[in-house]
Amino acid sequence: MKTAAFLMTFCLVIVMACLPYAVKKINGNDITVSESEDQYKISADYPEEKSGKVQRCLDEYLEPSGMSFVNARIDGDIALDNKANFYINTSLGTLKIKLDKQKNSTASYRRMKKLGEALKVLLAEK
């Protein structure tokens, strides 16, 4: 009896651990753009097949002269030549960006807002 209870508990833990991955594969895209008085945030989970498009979109809107987000896995603060400073965590299928409005120009903030809107459109595509 104890073995059956242990086995069922073990199976339940495995299912719970795999559930977020399975939901992401089934549902596909999830993007959240949020804004407060001092921060602008973008958070996206999407199918890994769209990673190339998302990375090219980052290149287009952030204009990272001298570097590219394509095929890059980044977890850290970025300072671009255009004076934009932000935190980014990106890997296949995930993206998180945090821009501190107080530390960036209005132009950098607007560029990041345009990126957020472009990502919403891109990830809405089938």
N, C-alpha and C positions, 0 to 999 in steps of 0.2 A: 504494500500500500504506500509506504514511504517512497519507494522507487518511482511509482506512478506519479505521485505528487511532485517529486523532484523533476521528473521528465517533463511534466506539463508546465511547471514553472520555468524550466530552461527553455522550452519551445516558445513560451510567451515572451520571454526576454529577447530571444532572437527575432521574433516577429516585430516587436516594438523597436528594436534597433534598426531593422531594415525598412520600416514603414516610411520614414521621411524620404529615403531614396526612391522607393516605389511610387510614392505620391508625386514626386518631382518628375519621374519618367512618364507617368500617366497624364498628369495635368499640364506639363510643359512649362509655360512661362509664368513667372511671378515677378513683377517689378513694383517697388514702392518708392515713391519720391516724397520726402517730407522736408518741412522747412520750419525753423523756429526763428526767433529774433537774431540769434547769433550763428546758426548753422544751416547748411543745406546738405541733405543726405540723399543718396541714391543707393538702393539695395535691389539686386536682381538675381533670381535663380532661373535658369533657362536650360534647354537641351544643349548638350555639349556641341552638337552639330552647328549651332548658331554662334559659337565662340569666335570664329573668324570674322563674321559680320560685326559682332559687338566690338571686337578689337579694332577693326578698321574704322568704326564709328568713333571710337575713342581718339584714334589718330586724327581723324578729320576735324572733330570739334575742339580738341585740346591743343592741337598743333604743337606736339612735343618735338621741336626741332632738335635733330641729332639723335633721337631715339624713337622707338616704335613700340606700341602695345601689342602688336601682332606676335603671337606665339610666346608671349611673356607671362610669367607668373610673378606677381608683385604683392608684397605685403609691407607697406611702409609709407613714409611721407615722401611726396614728390614736390620738387621746386622746378618749374619750367622756365624757359628763357623769357616767356612773356609775363613773368613775375607771379604766376598762379602757384599757390601752395595749397596742397590738399593731401589727405590720407587716402590711399587706395589699397584694396585687397582684391586681387583678381586671379582667377584660375579658370580652368575649363568649366563652364556652366554657372559660374558665380561671379558677382561683382558687387563691391561695396565701396562707396566714395563718401567722404565727409569733407566739406569745405567750410572753413571758419570764415564767416563773412567779415569779421573785424580785421583779419589778417590779409584780406584780399581786396583787390580793387573792384569797383562796380562792373568793369568790363569782364573780369574773371568770373564774377558771380553770374553775370548774364550768359557768358559762354557755357557755364556749367548748367544753367537752367535749360539752354537750348539742347545741350547734350541729353539731359533728362527727358525732354520731350521727344527727341529723335530716338532714344532707346525705347520709349513707350511704343512708338510707331513700329520700329523695327521688330520688337518682340511680339507685337500683335499680329504680324504677318504669319501666315501658315506655311 
